[in-house]
Amino acid sequence: MMSLNRTKRHARRVYFYPKSRQILLVLLVALVYTNLVRISPLPATTSLPAQATALSTTASKNATKPEVLTATTTVSTYPATSGGNQQASQTTPVVRTSQACTGSPYALPASLPVTSLPSGLNKVVDTPTHYQVYGSSIPELRTAIENCPLRRANGAYHASTSYQLNWSYAVSVSGTTCRLTNVKIGLHVSQYMPAFVPTSSTPAGTKNAWNRYIANLQTHENGHVAIDTDYAQRLTNTLQNMGSVDCANPKNQVQTIINSYVTMLNAANELYDSQTGHGATQGAVL
């Protein structure tokens, strides 16, 4: 809201003894000049920044095709991992370890190229990356998972789900009103899961117990995907349906909204893990 500094004008009464008309005229002119100098002029109306002003002028001349002040921002990406940490090497080749597990280290999801994608939410969920464990019994498989360096490098849990969130948008200027347009949200999700390939000598009980465990573990991790998707869609809807934004600095306003949704998203994932015991109540127990 723009405020004007208003200066009060104090009327001054001047008493004088009549002399000549010339002296009176000089005194009156001097008095008027003095008061004019003492009174501060009202400030001019605050204007939009030069770039926004130029764009709004063009927009007012062509209302059907307003100029766009591009404010694309793809630098702010939010990686987060549910049920583990984010440490992972993306260059180490496949290895066979002394703890009898093989596979590739977990690689966090990369940012999506949102500037070349359609408006709205663009979601990519990768096929889970697996590290394979070996054993002939459930205790052996559990030990193999817990001792596997590949898994331990990624965190304390048997599996993890990570997301990468990034975005792009533009600001349309019409007169003194600015609005977000062409909002694009990128959500890239990846998962890291254990795998076990039974042999002909693997007991049926071991195979059945593993199949129940891995199915329930996948269900739990898919719950994280659903939470990530839900909040990414909420963020998309909010940005697409915003009214006017601050023409002087729309980026800060948008960033505040994004930060709030990311905070809510991370809190929802933590609550989900807390309520399910990281999948234990869903049967993801080996």
N, C-alpha and C positions, 0 to 999 in steps of 0.2 A: 504494500500500500504506500502510495506516495504522499508525503506530508510537506506542507509549505510552511516556512517560517514567516509568521505574520508579525510585522512591526507596528506597534501602537503609535499613533500620532498624537502627541500631546499638544493641545492648543495653548498658545502662550498669549497672555494679555499684556500689552505694552502701554504704559502710561507715559505721556509726554506733555510738556507745556507748549502751547502754540507759539510757533515762531513764523518763519517765512515758509511759503509753499515749497520752495526748492529744498529746504532742509527736511521737510516732512517727506517729500518724494524719495530723497536719498535714503532716509531711515527705513521706509517701507520696502524699498528694493533690497536693502541689506538684510532686513529681517526675513523676507521671503527666501532669499538665497541661502541664508544660514539654515533655515528649517529644511529646505530641500536637500542640503548636503547631509544633515543629521539623520535623515530618514533613509533606511536601507531599502533598496528595491526588492520586490518579491522575486525569488529564484525562478529560473525558467523550468518548464515541465521536463522531468527526467525522460530521456529518450532511450530507445533500445540501442544495443551495441551497433557499431557501424555496419557489420556484416548482416546482422538480423534486420536492421532498418532497410538496407538495400533489398533484401529478399522480400520483406513485407511489402515494399513498394511495388515490386514486380508482381507479387501475388495479388495485390489489390487491383492491378491492371488486367490480370488474367486469372479470374477467380476459379475457372474450371480446370486450370492446370497450375497450381501453386508451386512456386520454387521450393526446393527442399534443402534444408541445412543438414548436411550429412553428419551424423554423430555416431558412426559405426564404432563399436568397441568390442574387440574380440580378445583383448589382452587379459581381461579378468576371467579366469577359469577357476572353478572350485573342484579340485580333486578331493575325494573323501573315500575312506574304506570302512566298511561295516564288518566288525568281527575280526579285526586285525590291523596291522600298521601298513604303512605305505612303502616300506623299504623293499626294493626289488631291482635287480640288475637286468637290463634289457639286452645285454650283449653276450652273456655267458652261454656257451653252447650246451647241448644236451649232455648230461653227465650220468654216470652210474656211481653211486656212493657206497661207502662201506656199510651204511645203514639200510641197504637194499631198497632204495627208492630211485627212480629215474624220472626225467622230465626236464622241462624248461623252466627257468625262473619266471615268476609272475611279473608281467608288464602292466603298469597302470594304463587305463584307457586314455587315448589321445583326444585332444580337442577336435570337434567336428568343424569342417569348413563352412561355417554357417552363412558366410557372405554369398556363397554360390548355391545355397539351399532355399527351398520355398519358405514363405512366411509361416509362422506358427511354430509348433513344437516338432523338432526333428530328433527322433530317438533311434539309437542303434544299441542293441544288446548283443554282445559277442557270444559265440559258442564258448562254453567254459573251457579254460585251460586246465589241464590235468597234470598232476604228478602221480606216477604209478608206484604203488607199494607192493611188497611181496611177503607171503607167509602162507601157512597152511591152517592156521587157527585164528580165532578172533583176537586172543591176546597178542599173537605175533603181529597181526595187522595193526592193532592199536599201537604197539611199540614202534613199528615201522613208521607210522604217521607221526608220532610224537618225536621221534629222533631224526626225521628227514630234514636235512639242512635246507632244502628248497622251501619247505613249508615254514620252517623256523625263521628263515630270512624274511618271511612275509608277515609274521605275527604269531600270536599265541594260540590261534584257533585252527581247527582242521580245514576250514574253508573260509573264503572271504569274498565280498562283493564290493566293488569300487565304482564310483561314478565320476565323470568329468562334465561340468556344466559350463557352457559359454553362450554368448549372445551377441546379437547385432541389431541395430535399429537406426532409424532416421528420424529427423525432426522436421515436420512441415510447418512453415510459417505463413500465416495469413493475417495481414494487418498487425495487430499486437497480440495475436493468439498463436501459441505454439502447441502442436500435438505430436505424439509419437506415431510413426508409420512404419510399415514393413518390419515389424518386430519378428525376429527369428531367434529361437532358443535351441541350442544343441545339447542333447543329453546322450552321453556315451557311457555304457555300463559294461563292465567285464567281471568275470568270476574266476576263482581259483579253487579247484576241487580235487580230492583224492580219487584215485582210480585203482581198481583191482581186477585182474584178469585171472580167473580160477583155472586150474589145470585139471587134467583128468583124475588126479589123485586128491583134489580138494574135497573134503567132506561136505556132504549136502547141507549139514547144519551151518557150516561156515558160510557157504554160498548164500543160503537163505537169510542169515543174520546180516550179512553184508548188503544184500539187495534191499532189505528193509531200512537199514541205516542210511545208505546212499540216497534212496528215494526221499526219505524224510529230511536229510540234510539239504537236498536240492530244493525241497519245498520251503525250508527256512530261508535259504538264500534268495529264492524267488520272491519271498515276502519283502526283502530289501529292495529288489527291483521294482516291485509294485509301489513302495513308498517313494522311491526316487522319482518314478514316473508321475505319481500323484502330485507331488509338490512342484515338479517342473511344469506340469500342465497348469497348476494354479498360478504359478508365476507368469506363464504365457498369457493366460486369461486376464490377469491384472494389468499387465503392460499393454495389451491390445485394447483394453477397455478404459484406459485412463482418460480423464478429461484433459484439460489444458495443463501444460507443464511450464516450468520457469524458463522463459526464453533466454535469460542471461546465463543460466547454468543448468541445463537439463540433465547433464551427466550425473551430478551429485544427487539429484532427486531420484533418478532411476537407480543409481548405485545403492541408495538407502533402502529402496524397496527390495532389490535383489538380495542384499545382505540379510534382511529380515526373513526372507523365504529360505535362504540357505541355513540360517540358524534354526528355523523351525524344522527343516528337513533333517538336519543332523540330530536334533533332539528327538524326532520321531523314530529315527533308526536306533538311537540309544534306548529309547523306551521299549521298542519292539524286542531288542536283545534282552533287556531286563525282564520283560514279561514272559519271554519264552525260555529264559536261561540259555540264550544263544542256541536255541533249537532243541534243548533237552526236553521241554514239555511237548514238543512236536514229534518226539521219537528219534531225534538225531543223536542217538547215544550208541556208542560201539562197545 
